[in-house]
């Protein structure tokens, strides 16, 4: 409590991106980090700046965080001026650097020069990165990935690097799920399918046909905005509970005997829950992530555009191999404990304390 009282009123600015094409992974992990700041600091003021993305404001508002919309095309100097007036003690930068040029009209290209304009606005800056490309001028650099080539940082000067899944930014319910006693069922009955859009949505009908051919009356929940609005598009005879969203994903993962989903942040969530899983990467960079998780023994991955035969073979393997699913649970929980956001916050506050002490 002494540390919380000392840092009462700390101002924290987030510059983050998210959209239907980018996904909400950037915003979600920053919201998890913001929640961790709430656990460590008394009455912080937390504000987000993001591009004009439909739905992102309500996504952040559910946690009571301030939202400042950046209209496109972005005028960098205007955004910098707004954040400077906010006068943050801590700045977190998580823009979407990997967006292809054709993805959006008027989507401002994120460059190192752009990023440097922001990190200089606060005594302590944290930049979140996924690909280890180039030099970063920031106090702390975070990459919680598992892919070795994406963690190869060199010539970063005085920047402190936080790397590996011990720092992955998950919501607190996944830390609770990690500590929940779980038993792997010998027979798969409940299957959770989480549609991440893009290529994954196109695979859903084949997934359902494969499940129908392998399992006898499975209990299937499909989380999908696309199919919940038109379930007939699945062409399946299964009795499927189809919902657009789910409030407590950690609880749903704990309840499922098998989860089928994409290849991004959700694989870290599954690991924390100890949920056996099959991955269908939804975008290009997720393929290496899914491959690495498969090497680590927490998932099986289908790759892009899997055939019905390949889907059936992989699902048949995991569904009928109890020891494999038990091993997935154990290896996942050993890899991710869900406490990464708190570790990152402690590192940030250490640096802020050093600034306060004049070091």
N, C-alpha and C positions, 0 to 999 in steps of 0.2 A: 504493500500500500504506500510505502514511502516513495517509491519510484513513480507510482501513479499520481500522487499529490504533487510531486516536484514538476511533472510534465503537464499539469493541468492547463488546458487552453492551447495546447500545441496545434498549430495549423498544418494540415497535410493536404497537398494538391496532387491529384492524379490526372495525367494526360493519357487517355486510353482510347482504343477503337473497338468497334464491334458492328456486325451487320449480318444480313442473311447470307452474304457471300463469304465474309470473313468468319462468321460464327460469333458466338458470345464468349468464347474461351478467354479472350483477353480481359473483357469486362468482368467475367465471373471470377477469375483468379485475383483480379484487383479488388473486387468486392470482398473476397475471402481475406485478403490482406488488410483491408480497411476494418473488417470485423475484428481481426486480431489486434489492431491498434486500439480499438474500443476496450479490449480486455486488459490492455497494459497501461492505458493512459486515462486519466480522469478528464471527462468533458473535452475531448479533442474536437476541433472543427475540421470536418472532412468535406472537400469539394472535388467533384469530377469535371473534367473538360473532355468532350468528345465530339466528333463530327455528327452531323445531323442525320442520325440513324433512327428510323421508326422503331419504337418500342424500347429503345435503350434507356430512355428517361424513366419509364415505369419499372424497368428491370432494376435500376439503381435506387429508385425511390422506395422500393419495398424495404430497404434497409435504412431509410431515413437519411441518405447521403445527398448533399447538394449536387445539382446537375446544371452544367453550363454548356449550352449547345453551340458548336462551331459550325457555322453555315459554310457551304462549299460554293465556289472554290475558296479554300482557307487563306486568309491573310495572316501569315505567321506572326507579323509584328503586332496584330490586334490580339491574338491569343496570348502572346508573351506579355503584352501590356496588362491584360486582365489578370493573369496569374501574378504578375509583379504587384498589382494593387492588393491582391489577396495576401501577399507577403508570407509565403509558406516557410515553416521551419524545415519541412521535409517535402521533397518532390519525388513522385513515382512516375516513371515514364514507361508506358507500354503501348506504343503505337504499332499498327500493323505494317511492318516493313516488307513483308513478302507478297504483297498484293500485286498480281500481274497488271500491266498497264491497261489491258482491255477490260478489267473487271468493273470499273466505275467511270462515269463521266466526271470530270473536274476533281478527281481524287489526287490530292496533293502528294507528290512523291516524298517519302520520308528519307532523309539523308542524314549523315553524321553531322553535317553543319546545322540542319534543322534541330536535331536532338540537342546539340551543344547550346543552342539558344535557350533551351529550357532548363537544363541541369544547372546552369549558372544562376538560376533564380532563387535557390535555397541553399542554406549551409550544408545540408546533407541531401544527396540525390541517390536514388535507386533506379537503375534501368533494368528492365526485364527483357531478355533476349532468348531466341530459340535456335539460332543457327551459327553463332560464333564466326561472324564475318566482319573483319576489320577491327579497328581500334574504337574503344568506348571511353569518352571523357566523363566519368561519373564516379561518385564516391564508392558505391557498391554496384556490382553487376551480378544479376541473378539468372541462372539457367538451371532449372530443376529437371532437365531431361535425362534420358537413359541412353541416347544414341551417342557413342563415343566421338564420332567426327563432328558432332554439333557442340561438343564440350572442349574443343581444342583452342583455348584462348592463349594468345601470345602477345607480348609487347603491349601490355595494358597499363604500363606506368605504375602509378600509385593506387590504381583501382583494386579494391578487394573483391575477389570473385567467390560467389556462393554457388556451388554447382552440385548436381546430383539430386536424386529423388527425396533425400532427407529434407530438402527445402521446397518441395512441391506445395503450391498454394491451394489447399482444399478447404471447403467449408467445415465448420466444427463438427457437424454430424458424422463426418467420415472418421474423425478421431474416435468418436463414441462407438461407431460401428466396428472399428478396428479392435476395440476392447470388449466387444460383445462375443460371448461364447457361441461358436457356430459348429454345427455338425453337417457333414456332407451326406446327402441322401444317397443310398445305394441305387435307387431308381429315380430317374429324372421325371418329375411331374410338372413343375412350374418353370416356365420359360419366360424371361423378360427380353423383349426386343426393343431397343431404343434407336429410332430412326434419326440419323444425324443429317439428313438431306443429301443433296448432290447425288453422287453415284449410289449411295446406300439405298436411297428410296427406290431406285430401279431394281435393286436386288430383292426387295421385300417379298414380292410374289413368289419368287423361287425359294426363298427361305421358308415360307409357309408351306409350300408344296413338299419340301424336304422333311419338315417336321411332321407333316401329315403322314408321310410314308414310313417314318421311323417309329414314332410314338403312338401309343394307344390312348386316345382322348387326352392330349396334353392340356394343361391350364396355361394359356398363352395370353400375356399382356403386351400389347404393342403401343408404344408411346410415339405418336406420329401426328403432326399437324396435317400432313397431306392425306393420310388414309383415314383419320378420324372424321374428316369432312365427307369422305366417300369410300366407305369400307368395301364396297363391291369391286373396287379396282384391284383388290388382292386376289380375286378369283379362287378363294379358298373355302373349303367346307368346314374348316375348324371353327369352333366356338371361341372367337377371339374377343377379348376385352380391349377395345381400341380407344385411347384417350389422347388428347392433344398435348398435355403436359402432365407432370406428376410433382406433387408438392415435396415429398420426402424420398428422393432418389436413393439415399443410403439405405433406408428401410426396405425399399423395393428390391435392392440388390441383395440384401441379407435374406430376404424371403424367397428369392429365386434359386432354383437348382442349377440354372444355366442362364447366362446373359449373352445376347448377340447384339453387337453394336459396332461403332466405327473405330478409329484408331488414334484419337487425340487424348485430351485431358481425362476423358472418362476411363481410360485404361488404368490411370493412377488411382482413380476412385474405386474401381473394381478391385485393384490390388489391396487397398486399405480394407475393403469389406471382405476380402478372401473369397470373391465370387468367381467361380470357373466361367470362362468366357471364350467366345469366338469373335474375331474382329474382321470387319470389312472396311478397309480404309476409305474415307469419303473424299479426301483431297490428296494431292500428290505427296506432300511431305509426311502424311500420316503413315505411308507405307513402310518407311524405315522405322518409325516408332513401333508399329505393330510387329514388324520383323524382330526388333530388339526385345520386345516383351515376350515374343514366342521363344527366343533364345534363352530368356531368363526363366521360362517355364510357367508364366502366369496365364497365357492365352494360346489359342491356336488361331492363325490368321489365314484368310481366304484369298487375299490379294484383290486386285481390281478385276471387275467383270468376271467373277467366277461362274463357271458353267453349273447347271443343275446337278450334274454327276459329281463334280468336285465338292459342291456344297453338301450333297448327301453323304459323300464319303467322310468328310471332316466331321460333320455333325454326328454321324453314326459312331465314329471313333470316340468322341468325347462323351457322348450320351451313354455308351455301353462300357466305359472304362472308369470304374469307381476310383481305382488307385490314381489315375491321371487327374481326376477332378480334386481328389484329396491333396495331391501334390501341388496343383494350381493354387489352392487355398493357402497352403503353408508357405509357398514361395512368394505369393503376393503380399501376405501380411508381414513377411520378413523384409520385404523391399520398401513398403510404404506404411508409415504409422499415422499419417494424417496430421502431424504436428508441425509441418513445415512452415506454415504462416507465423506461428509463434516464434520459431527459431529466427526467421527473417526479421521480425519486429525487434527482437532482442538485439540483433546485430545493428539495426538502424538506430536504436536508442543508445547503444554504446557509442556510436559515432556522434550522435547529437550531444551526449554527455561530454565527449571530448571537446567538441566545439564550445560548449558552455564553459568548460574549464580553461579555454584558451590554448588548447594544445594544437 
